[in-house]
Amino acid sequence: MTDQDKIQLVLKASLQKSGTGNVMEALNWDATRFDQGFALANEMQNLDLVKLLYSNFNKNLIVVELTLIGVSQAKEQSS
């Protein structure tokens, strides 16, 4: 699975949850992949698709909120 595929999964999952979602949950990753999840969230933020709101390794949370660009791209991919 490419990074672009992972990004699309996170965008779709976040859109279904009113625009806010957990990267780790969307990708079904456990804490062993936390660094990869954080890197992906950071890449998504650099692309202006999301705003990184919160991360906590012990709870396996990397919470992001979709930007307008992210919402638009998620809706584009859903149709």
N, CA, C and O atoms as CSV, one atom per row, in Angstrom:
chain,resi,resn,atom,element,x,y,z
A,1,MET,N,N,0.837,-1.175,0.000
A,1,MET,CA,C,0.000,0.000,0.000
A,1,MET,C,C,0.890,1.251,0.000
A,1,MET,O,O,1.793,1.382,0.827
A,2,THR,N,N,0.627,2.144,-0.919
A,2,THR,CA,C,1.430,3.366,-1.022
A,2,THR,C,C,0.997,4.388,0.026
A,2,THR,O,O,-0.069,4.263,0.629
A,3,ASP,N,N,1.834,5.394,0.231
A,3,ASP,CA,C,1.468,6.465,1.156
A,3,ASP,C,C,0.196,7.166,0.701
A,3,ASP,O,O,-0.629,7.559,1.526
A,4,GLN,N,N,0.038,7.320,-0.592
A,4,GLN,CA,C,-1.173,7.976,-1.114
A,4,GLN,C,C,-2.415,7.160,-0.761
A,4,GLN,O,O,-3.450,7.733,-0.423
A,5,ASP,N,N,-2.325,5.835,-0.835
A,5,ASP,CA,C,-3.449,4.970,-0.453
A,5,ASP,C,C,-3.765,5.121,1.033
A,5,ASP,O,O,-4.929,5.168,1.428
A,6,LYS,N,N,-2.727,5.195,1.841
A,6,LYS,CA,C,-2.905,5.372,3.292
A,6,LYS,C,C,-3.552,6.715,3.585
A,6,LYS,O,O,-4.440,6.811,4.433
A,7,ILE,N,N,-3.112,7.743,2.889
A,7,ILE,CA,C,-3.692,9.075,3.075
A,7,ILE,C,C,-5.175,9.055,2.737
A,7,ILE,O,O,-5.989,9.622,3.465
A,8,GLN,N,N,-5.524,8.408,1.639
A,8,GLN,CA,C,-6.933,8.348,1.242
A,8,GLN,C,C,-7.774,7.606,2.275
A,8,GLN,O,O,-8.907,8.001,2.550
A,9,LEU,N,N,-7.229,6.534,2.848
A,9,LEU,CA,C,-7.950,5.805,3.900
A,9,LEU,C,C,-8.211,6.696,5.105
A,9,LEU,O,O,-9.315,6.707,5.650
A,10,VAL,N,N,-7.205,7.436,5.515
A,10,VAL,CA,C,-7.349,8.330,6.672
A,10,VAL,C,C,-8.349,9.440,6.359
A,10,VAL,O,O,-9.185,9.772,7.199
A,11,LEU,N,N,-8.274,10.010,5.174
A,11,LEU,CA,C,-9.213,11.074,4.795
A,11,LEU,C,C,-10.646,10.568,4.802
A,11,LEU,O,O,-11.535,11.230,5.339
A,12,LYS,N,N,-10.877,9.411,4.217
A,12,LYS,CA,C,-12.234,8.844,4.173
A,12,LYS,C,C,-12.755,8.533,5.566
A,12,LYS,O,O,-13.903,8.841,5.885
A,13,ALA,N,N,-11.914,7.920,6.402
A,13,ALA,CA,C,-12.324,7.583,7.761
A,13,ALA,C,C,-12.633,8.835,8.569
A,13,ALA,O,O,-13.592,8.852,9.340
A,14,SER,N,N,-11.836,9.875,8.403
A,14,SER,CA,C,-12.063,11.125,9.126
A,14,SER,C,C,-13.327,11.817,8.649
A,14,SER,O,O,-14.060,12.393,9.453
A,15,LEU,N,N,-13.590,11.767,7.355
A,15,LEU,CA,C,-14.800,12.369,6.807
A,15,LEU,C,C,-16.040,11.690,7.377
A,15,LEU,O,O,-17.030,12.357,7.676
A,16,GLN,N,N,-15.990,10.378,7.527
A,16,GLN,CA,C,-17.119,9.625,8.081
A,16,GLN,C,C,-17.350,9.948,9.548
A,16,GLN,O,O,-18.453,9.751,10.058
A,17,LYS,N,N,-16.323,10.445,10.235
A,17,LYS,CA,C,-16.438,10.791,11.652
A,17,LYS,C,C,-16.502,12.303,11.837
A,17,LYS,O,O,-15.884,12.845,12.754
A,18,SER,N,N,-17.231,12.972,10.987
A,18,SER,CA,C,-17.445,14.422,11.079
A,18,SER,C,C,-16.171,15.248,10.964
A,18,SER,O,O,-16.097,16.350,11.507
A,19,GLY,N,N,-15.177,14.728,10.268
A,19,GLY,CA,C,-13.991,15.522,9.968
A,19,GLY,C,C,-12.820,15.361,10.913
A,19,GLY,O,O,-11.775,15.978,10.703
A,20,THR,N,N,-12.966,14.548,11.950
A,20,THR,CA,C,-11.876,14.315,12.897
A,20,THR,C,C,-11.678,12.816,13.044
A,20,THR,O,O,-12.650,12.071,13.170
A,21,GLY,N,N,-10.417,12.363,13.028
A,21,GLY,CA,C,-10.181,10.933,13.155
A,21,GLY,C,C,-8.807,10.598,13.687
A,21,GLY,O,O,-7.918,11.447,13.757
A,22,ASN,N,N,-8.656,9.339,14.062
A,22,ASN,CA,C,-7.404,8.798,14.573
A,22,ASN,C,C,-6.700,8.060,13.440
A,22,ASN,O,O,-7.227,7.086,12.902
A,23,VAL,N,N,-5.516,8.525,13.082
A,23,VAL,CA,C,-4.745,7.916,11.998
A,23,VAL,C,C,-4.513,6.432,12.270
A,23,VAL,O,O,-4.660,5.606,11.370
A,24,MET,N,N,-4.153,6.094,13.498
A,24,MET,CA,C,-3.834,4.713,13.848
A,24,MET,C,C,-5.049,3.806,13.716
A,24,MET,O,O,-4.931,2.670,13.258
A,25,GLU,N,N,-6.201,4.296,14.109
A,25,GLU,CA,C,-7.443,3.522,13.992
A,25,GLU,C,C,-7.839,3.346,12.528
A,25,GLU,O,O,-8.236,2.257,12.113
A,26,ALA,N,N,-7.731,4.412,11.756
A,26,ALA,CA,C,-8.111,4.360,10.342
A,26,ALA,C,C,-7.279,3.335,9.575
A,26,ALA,O,O,-7.779,2.670,8.667
A,27,LEU,N,N,-6.007,3.216,9.948
A,27,LEU,CA,C,-5.112,2.277,9.259
A,27,LEU,C,C,-5.044,0.919,9.960
A,27,LEU,O,O,-4.389,-0.006,9.479
A,28,ASN,N,N,-5.726,0.809,11.098
A,28,ASN,CA,C,-5.744,-0.434,11.876
A,28,ASN,C,C,-4.330,-0.841,12.291
A,28,ASN,O,O,-3.947,-2.005,12.185
A,29,TRP,N,N,-3.569,0.141,12.765
A,29,TRP,CA,C,-2.190,-0.084,13.186
A,29,TRP,C,C,-2.103,-0.097,14.701
A,29,TRP,O,O,-2.824,0.639,15.374
A,30,ASP,N,N,-1.224,-0.930,15.240
A,30,ASP,CA,C,-0.975,-0.926,16.676
A,30,ASP,C,C,0.190,0.018,16.991
A,30,ASP,O,O,0.758,0.641,16.094
A,31,ALA,N,N,0.532,0.113,18.271
A,31,ALA,CA,C,1.535,1.082,18.728
A,31,ALA,C,C,2.929,0.832,18.157
A,31,ALA,O,O,3.768,1.732,18.173
A,32,THR,N,N,3.189,-0.374,17.654
A,32,THR,CA,C,4.514,-0.648,17.084
A,32,THR,C,C,4.761,0.177,15.820
A,32,THR,O,O,5.906,0.345,15.399
A,33,ARG,N,N,3.699,0.686,15.221
A,33,ARG,CA,C,3.827,1.490,13.999
A,33,ARG,C,C,3.534,2.971,14.240
A,33,ARG,O,O,3.258,3.723,13.305
A,34,PHE,N,N,3.601,3.376,15.522
A,34,PHE,CA,C,3.262,4.749,15.885
A,34,PHE,C,C,4.118,5.775,15.139
A,34,PHE,O,O,3.602,6.788,14.666
A,35,ASP,N,N,5.413,5.518,15.036
A,35,ASP,CA,C,6.306,6.458,14.330
A,35,ASP,C,C,5.886,6.631,12.875
A,35,ASP,O,O,5.914,7.742,12.345
A,36,GLN,N,N,5.497,5.529,12.227
A,36,GLN,CA,C,5.043,5.601,10.838
A,36,GLN,C,C,3.739,6.390,10.740
A,36,GLN,O,O,3.554,7.191,9.824
A,37,GLY,N,N,2.845,6.156,11.688
A,37,GLY,CA,C,1.576,6.880,11.705
A,37,GLY,C,C,1.781,8.368,11.906
A,37,GLY,O,O,1.123,9.183,11.260
A,38,PHE,N,N,2.697,8.726,12.806
A,38,PHE,CA,C,2.974,10.139,13.057
A,38,PHE,C,C,3.604,10.781,11.825
A,38,PHE,O,O,3.270,11.913,11.475
A,39,ALA,N,N,4.503,10.072,11.174
A,39,ALA,CA,C,5.134,10.594,9.954
A,39,ALA,C,C,4.087,10.830,8.866
A,39,ALA,O,O,4.142,11.829,8.149
A,40,LEU,N,N,3.136,9.905,8.748
A,40,LEU,CA,C,2.079,10.062,7.752
A,40,LEU,C,C,1.197,11.258,8.090
A,40,LEU,O,O,0.852,12.045,7.209
A,41,ALA,N,N,0.830,11.399,9.370
A,41,ALA,CA,C,0.020,12.549,9.787
A,41,ALA,C,C,0.763,13.853,9.517
A,41,ALA,O,O,0.159,14.832,9.076
A,42,ASN,N,N,2.052,13.873,9.775
A,42,ASN,CA,C,2.855,15.064,9.523
A,42,ASN,C,C,2.913,15.381,8.027
A,42,ASN,O,O,2.825,16.543,7.628
A,43,GLU,N,N,3.060,14.348,7.210
A,43,GLU,CA,C,3.061,14.549,5.754
A,43,GLU,C,C,1.711,15.111,5.294
A,43,GLU,O,O,1.660,16.009,4.454
A,44,MET,N,N,0.622,14.575,5.851
A,44,MET,CA,C,-0.711,15.065,5.496
A,44,MET,C,C,-0.884,16.522,5.912
A,44,MET,O,O,-1.512,17.301,5.196
A,45,GLN,N,N,-0.334,16.892,7.058
A,45,GLN,CA,C,-0.412,18.282,7.508
A,45,GLN,C,C,0.407,19.181,6.580
A,45,GLN,O,O,-0.020,20.289,6.257
A,46,ASN,N,N,1.575,18.713,6.154
A,46,ASN,CA,C,2.412,19.496,5.229
A,46,ASN,C,C,1.720,19.713,3.889
A,46,ASN,O,O,1.979,20.702,3.204
A,47,LEU,N,N,0.836,18.781,3.516
A,47,LEU,CA,C,0.071,18.909,2.272
A,47,LEU,C,C,-1.216,19.719,2.475
A,47,LEU,O,O,-2.014,19.865,1.549
A,48,ASP,N,N,-1.412,20.240,3.685
A,48,ASP,CA,C,-2.608,21.014,4.051
A,48,ASP,C,C,-3.900,20.214,3.959
A,48,ASP,O,O,-4.967,20.781,3.720
A,49,LEU,N,N,-3.810,18.899,4.148
A,49,LEU,CA,C,-5.004,18.057,4.127
A,49,LEU,C,C,-5.630,17.949,5.509
A,49,LEU,O,O,-6.846,17.805,5.634
A,50,VAL,N,N,-4.798,18.020,6.551
A,50,VAL,CA,C,-5.275,17.898,7.928
A,50,VAL,C,C,-4.515,18.856,8.828
A,50,VAL,O,O,-3.482,19.415,8.459
A,51,LYS,N,N,-5.059,19.021,10.008
A,51,LYS,CA,C,-4.360,19.708,11.094
A,51,LYS,C,C,-4.149,18.663,12.181
A,51,LYS,O,O,-5.111,18.054,12.647
A,52,LEU,N,N,-2.914,18.451,12.585
A,52,LEU,CA,C,-2.599,17.495,13.644
A,52,LEU,C,C,-3.015,18.113,14.973
A,52,LEU,O,O,-2.482,19.145,15.380
A,53,LEU,N,N,-3.977,17.471,15.649
A,53,LEU,CA,C,-4.523,18.032,16.874
A,53,LEU,C,C,-3.881,17.472,18.136
A,53,LEU,O,O,-3.657,18.204,19.100
A,54,TYR,N,N,-3.583,16.170,18.129
A,54,TYR,CA,C,-3.169,15.523,19.375
A,54,TYR,C,C,-2.502,14.204,19.056
A,54,TYR,O,O,-2.917,13.497,18.138
A,55,SER,N,N,-1.469,13.869,19.810
A,55,SER,CA,C,-0.885,12.528,19.689
A,55,SER,C,C,-0.489,12.036,21.076
A,55,SER,O,O,-0.048,12.812,21.924
A,56,ASN,N,N,-0.654,10.733,21.290
A,56,ASN,CA,C,-0.311,10.116,22.565
A,56,ASN,C,C,0.084,8.673,22.287
A,56,ASN,O,O,-0.752,7.854,21.905
A,57,PHE,N,N,1.365,8.368,22.482
A,57,PHE,CA,C,1.867,7.027,22.198
A,57,PHE,C,C,1.192,5.987,23.082
A,57,PHE,O,O,0.795,4.930,22.593
A,58,ASN,N,N,1.056,6.268,24.380
A,58,ASN,CA,C,0.498,5.286,25.316
A,58,ASN,C,C,-0.942,4.903,24.996
A,58,ASN,O,O,-1.378,3.795,25.307
A,59,LYS,N,N,-1.677,5.819,24.376
A,59,LYS,CA,C,-3.072,5.534,24.000
A,59,LYS,C,C,-3.212,5.195,22.518
A,59,LYS,O,O,-4.319,4.952,22.037
A,60,ASN,N,N,-2.094,5.180,21.793
A,60,ASN,CA,C,-2.078,4.892,20.359
A,60,ASN,C,C,-3.001,5.846,19.587
A,60,ASN,O,O,-3.790,5.424,18.741
A,61,LEU,N,N,-2.882,7.131,19.900
A,61,LEU,CA,C,-3.727,8.153,19.275
A,61,LEU,C,C,-2.906,9.158,18.485
A,61,LEU,O,O,-1.932,9.720,18.986
A,62,ILE,N,N,-3.310,9.370,17.262
A,62,ILE,CA,C,-2.806,10.475,16.460
A,62,ILE,C,C,-4.052,11.095,15.831
A,62,ILE,O,O,-4.526,10.645,14.787
A,63,VAL,N,N,-4.566,12.120,16.475
A,63,VAL,CA,C,-5.844,12.710,16.085
A,63,VAL,C,C,-5.603,13.867,15.118
A,63,VAL,O,O,-4.808,14.769,15.379
A,64,VAL,N,N,-6.310,13.809,13.999
A,64,VAL,CA,C,-6.217,14.851,12.984
A,64,VAL,C,C,-7.614,15.376,12.662
A,64,VAL,O,O,-8.618,14.684,12.830
A,65,GLU,N,N,-7.641,16.615,12.196
A,65,GLU,CA,C,-8.888,17.230,11.739
A,65,GLU,C,C,-8.706,17.628,10.286
A,65,GLU,O,O,-7.688,18.214,9.918
A,66,LEU,N,N,-9.685,17.312,9.465
A,66,LEU,CA,C,-9.604,17.652,8.048
A,66,LEU,C,C,-9.661,19.159,7.835
A,66,LEU,O,O,-10.419,19.863,8.502
A,67,THR,N,N,-8.861,19.638,6.911
A,67,THR,CA,C,-8.970,21.017,6.449
A,67,THR,C,C,-9.998,21.033,5.320
A,67,THR,O,O,-10.496,19.980,4.921
A,68,LEU,N,N,-10.312,22.196,4.812
A,68,LEU,CA,C,-11.239,22.265,3.681
A,68,LEU,C,C,-10.683,21.525,2.467
A,68,LEU,O,O,-11.430,20.892,1.722
A,69,ILE,N,N,-9.383,21.608,2.277
A,69,ILE,CA,C,-8.745,20.877,1.180
A,69,ILE,C,C,-8.885,19.373,1.393
A,69,ILE,O,O,-9.182,18.632,0.457
A,70,GLY,N,N,-8.668,18.926,2.640
A,70,GLY,CA,C,-8.809,17.514,2.971
A,70,GLY,C,C,-10.234,17.014,2.774
A,70,GLY,O,O,-10.444,15.916,2.259
A,71,VAL,N,N,-11.214,17.819,3.183
A,71,VAL,CA,C,-12.617,17.446,3.005
A,71,VAL,C,C,-12.925,17.302,1.522
A,71,VAL,O,O,-13.562,16.339,1.096
A,72,SER,N,N,-12.462,18.277,0.742
A,72,SER,CA,C,-12.698,18.250,-0.705
A,72,SER,C,C,-12.089,17.011,-1.339
A,72,SER,O,O,-12.726,16.346,-2.156
A,73,GLN,N,N,-10.852,16.701,-0.960
A,73,GLN,CA,C,-10.184,15.526,-1.541
A,73,GLN,C,C,-10.853,14.225,-1.096
A,73,GLN,O,O,-10.970,13.291,-1.889
A,74,ALA,N,N,-11.290,14.155,0.157
A,74,ALA,CA,C,-11.969,12.954,0.647
A,74,ALA,C,C,-13.283,12.742,-0.083
A,74,ALA,O,O,-13.623,11.612,-0.434
A,75,LYS,N,N,-14.028,13.817,-0.314
A,75,LYS,CA,C,-15.304,13.717,-1.037
A,75,LYS,C,C,-15.078,13.330,-2.494
A,75,LYS,O,O,-15.851,12.564,-3.070
A,76,GLU,N,N,-14.015,13.863,-3.082
A,76,GLU,CA,C,-13.658,13.542,-4.469
A,76,GLU,C,C,-13.410,12.049,-4.629
A,76,GLU,O,O,-13.877,11.435,-5.588
A,77,GLN,N,N,-12.680,11.472,-3.698
A,77,GLN,CA,C,-12.322,10.054,-3.756
A,77,GLN,C,C,-13.510,9.156,-3.444
A,77,GLN,O,O,-13.545,8.005,-3.881
A,78,SER,N,N,-14.491,9.669,-2.687
A,78,SER,CA,C,-15.644,8.868,-2.299
A,78,SER,C,C,-16.636,8.736,-3.445
A,78,SER,O,O,-17.405,7.776,-3.489
A,79,SER,N,N,-16.628,9.680,-4.364
A,79,SER,CA,C,-17.612,9.639,-5.455
A,79,SER,C,C,-17.117,8.886,-6.654
A,79,SER,O,O,-17.834,8.768,-7.648
